[in-house]
């Protein structure tokens, strides 16, 4: 099943995607998480009109958990940029980003230039937790997954460098696209064979397989839940392949007007335009 939240005519509608079309869920408003938990969707027979776009599927109640340096080639390129001796981590590097950083799969990535000008892209697999989970084993961890989605873990590298930690540089308001749908695990066979890519202005920048991750989904859930209990609706963003902007010499950060497309086979694509604005051009959240 493919579930999401769609904006049509200025309103947000929980909907199920079939054959490329979105069908609104009928009756009392069911949440995306309820549908992912197995609540049978009762949908309209007619799809939503063409003039619609995906919104943030849902907002987690606490910070999104993210993995750093979870692809070997990316760990090496990041270590080279930072002149670090260690490249591939022995244990998962886990950080968080604010829920307010999320935006829709077709929204503009609007950033105040004076806040963060060295903007980078990071195509990632997003994992949605479907059940409260404490100290789960690797063997049982995948039973806690409600669905998968695409995340562009947009990062202000100048903010990241200035503050010497990752939360602020990863949490620019409404600058992290997610979606366009959350896809339940039964839609997939082996996740490892799925390709993950990122194009900037049509140029392929990132390309990898989910199987290239250092720490896989099950192992990551087991490790995190043995330290921090996971809650239903938590999102874990699983790290990015090599080819990010800081990996180039000189770095190739995003510019105003750039189009960024992040995709994972079987899930979908994010299509976003970068807009640098002054403080007066930003709407209040």
N, C-alpha and C positions, 0 to 999 in steps of 0.2 A: 504494500500500500504506500502511496505517496500523499503526504499530508502537508498543508501549509496554511498561511494566512494571506489573503489576497485583498488588495485595495481596489474597489470598484465604486465609482461615483462618489469618492470621498469617504467611504465607509470601509471598515475592515471586516472581512468575511472568512471564517474558517471553512476550508474547502478540501476536497479530495481530487487528485489529478488522475485522469484516465485518458489514454490515447492523446496526450498533449493538451487536453482541455481541463479546465477547473470546474468542478461541480460543487455548489454551496451545500453545506450540511444543514438539514432541516431541523425544525423543532427547537427546543430549548438549547441555547448556545452551548455546544460542547467544546471543550478546549482541545487544542492540538494534543496535549499530553493524554487526555482521556481517550482520544482516538487511537493514539499509539499504544495505549494500554489494552486495547482490544474491544473498546466500545463499538458495536456495529454501526457504521455510518449510514444514516438515512439521508440521501442527497436528492436535490431537485433533479428532474429528468432533463432539464435544459442547462447547458453550461453557462458560466458567466460570460458577459459580453467581451468582445475583443479588446476594448479600451480598459484594460486592467493591468496591474503589475503586482509582483510579489512584495509583500511586506516582510518584516522580521517574523519568522514562523512563530516564535514565542520568546519571551524574555525570561531567562532564569532568575530565580529569587536571590542568588548570590553571584559572586564573581565567576567568570568563565575560567576554567583551569586550562593551562596550555603547556605544551612540552617544547623545550628549546633544544636545538642541536640533535634532533631525532632522526636525521638522515646522515649517513657517514660523510658524503661529499659536502653537504651543507655545513656540517660541524668543522670540516677542514677549512672551507672557505671563510667561515666566520672567525676561526682561530687565526687565520692568516691576516685578516683585516685588523684584529685586535692585537696581533703579535703575541699570541698566547702559545705557550709550549704544549699544553694539553689540547687535543682536538676532540676526539671521540669520548663522550662521557661514559663512566663506568655505571652510573645510576641515572635514572631520568632526572632531567632538570625541569622542575615544575614551577611555574609562575602563574599569576592571575591577571585578568583584565576586567575592567568594569562592564557590567551589562549595558550601561549607557553608551558604550562604544559601538554597539551593533547598529547596522542599517540593512536595508533590503537588497535583494539580489540585483536590482536595476537602479538603485538610488545613486545619486552623485556622492562621491567621497569628498566632502567639503571640509577644508581645513584652514584655519587661520595661519597664514604664513609666518607671522611673528611668533606663533607658538611652536610650530614644527615645519621646517622647510625641507629637510632631508627625508622625504617620504619614500618608504619601501613597501614592496608587495611580498606576500608569502601565502601561496596556495596550500591549503591544509584540509585534512579530513576532520570533520566534526562528529563527535560521538555523543549521543543523547542518552543519559541514564534514565531507565524506566522504573527502577525500584530503589528504595532506600537500601544502601549496601554498606556493610561493615565487615572488614577483614575477610573478603571473599577469596577463594582459591583461584588460581589461574584456570583450572578446569571448569569452574562454574561461572567465571567472570562474564562471558559473552551472554549468559542468560539475563544479565542485568541491562543489556543494551536495548533501548526502545527503537533507535533508528540512527541513520547516518545522514550527514549533510555536508555542504561545502562551505569553507570559511576562508576569507582572505584576511590573514592576521596582519593588517596594515600597521606599520611601525614607523614612528618618527625617530630616525637614527640619531639626530642631533639631540633630541630630548633624552633618549636612552643613554647616550654618551655623557651628557651633561650631568645626569643624576646618578650614573653608575649603577643603575638597577633598571628593571624592565617595565614596572607597572605603569608609570606615567607615559612613557613612550609608546605603550601598547593600548592606551585607553583614551585616545582622542575621541571626543563625542561624535557619534554617528559616522565613524570612519572605518568600521569593520564590517564589510558585507558578509551576509550569511544566507544560505538557502540554495536554490529557490524553493526546495521542498525538503522535508525529512522523509527518508525512505526506510521502511521497516526491513529488518535483517532477512526476512524470508524471501526478499526480492533478489538476493545475491547468492552466489556459490562461494568461491574462495575470494575474499577481499584482496589477497596478496597480488592477484593478477590484474587488478584494476589500475588504469593509468591516471595519473594526476598531472595537470599541465597548467601553465600560466602564459598567456600572451600579452604583450604590451604593444599597442598600436599594430596588432597583427603579427608581431615578431615573437617567435617562440623563445621564452626566457627560461622556463622551468619545465622539465619533463622527467617523470619517474614512475615507479610502481609503488603501490602501497606496501608491497612486500619488502621494499628497501628500507623500511623503518627499522631503527635499532631496537626499540621497544614497541612491540605490537599492542593491539587494543587490549587483549585479555591480560597480558602482563602489566600493562599500565594501570588498568582498573584494579588489579590485585594489589599492586604496590601502593597506589594512592589510598585505597580503602583500608589498608592496614595501618595507615597513619591518620587520615582524615575521613570520617564517615561520609560517604556520598549520599546525596539526596536525589529523589525523583526530580527530574528536570535539570539536573546539572549537565553542563556541556564540557567536554574535554576536547580541546583542539590539539591534534596529534603531531604537530611539527611540520616543517616544510622541506622540500627537496632543494638541491643546489640550484644556483642561477638567480638568486636574489640580487638586488641592485648593488649592495655593498660588496658582492663577490667579484665585480668587474674592476679593472684598473684603467682609468679612474672609475669610481662608483657611478652607477647609472640610476640615479634616483628619479622618481616620478615628477613630471612637469604638469603645469596647468593645461588642461585639455586632453591629457593622455587617456586612452581607453585601456582598461585592464580587464582581461577575461580569465577567470580561474575555473577549471572544470575537473570533474572526476567522472569517469565512465560509470554509467548506470545511475548516477545521482542527478547531475545537471550542471549548469554553468552560471557563474556570476558575471555580469556585464556592467561595469561601472566606469564613470568618467570622473577624473580628478578635477576638482575646482579649488584653487587657492583664493581665499577671500579675505577682506579686511574685517575687523571686528564688527563694523556696522552692517556687514552683509550676512551675518550669521543670525538665524532665527533662534529664539529661546527654545530650549527643549520642552 
